[in-house]
């Protein structure tokens, strides 16, 4: 679902985003930047969990190998 909205963003910031994402489409540049910002923030929150949660590494290896097996067959 796409939402049409009006936002105030500096022209310089828009041009930099367009250059970084290789597009002259402002909407695509802003959407790509938002996707990256959200991904970055989620990754930072995930990194904060280091040492606070435990998991069974052997179980994880088994699940991953099963997933690989299923995708190959």
C-alpha positions, -999 to 999 in steps of 0.1 A, spaced: 0 0 0 14 34 -9 6 65 10 7 100 -6 20 125 19 37 159 21 69 163 40 95 191 45 130 179 36 159 200 26 167 200 -11 204 191 -3 193 160 16 170 149 -12 198 154 -38 223 134 -17 198 106 -12 191 105 -50 228 104 -57 234 76 -31 206 55 -44 213 62 -81 179 76 -89 164 109 -99 130 97 -85 126 115 -52 100 91 -39 123 61 -46 152 78 -30 133 86 2 117 52 4 151 35 0 166 58 27 137 50 50 141 12 44 179 15 52 172 36 83 147 11 96 170 -18 89 199 0 106 178 8 138 165 -28 140 201 -41 137 212 -18 164 184 -30 187 193 -66 179 230 -60 187 219 -47 221 207 -82 229 242 -96 227 250 -114 259 214 -109 272 198 -139 255 210 -175 250 203 -199 222 212 -235 213 239 -231 186 237 -268 176 200 -266 171 204 -235 149 230 -253 128 206 -283 124 177 -260 114 199 -242 88 211 -274 73 175 -287 70 165 -255 53 194 -258 28 185 -294 22 148 -284 15 158 -257 -9 182 -280 -28 155 -308 -32 
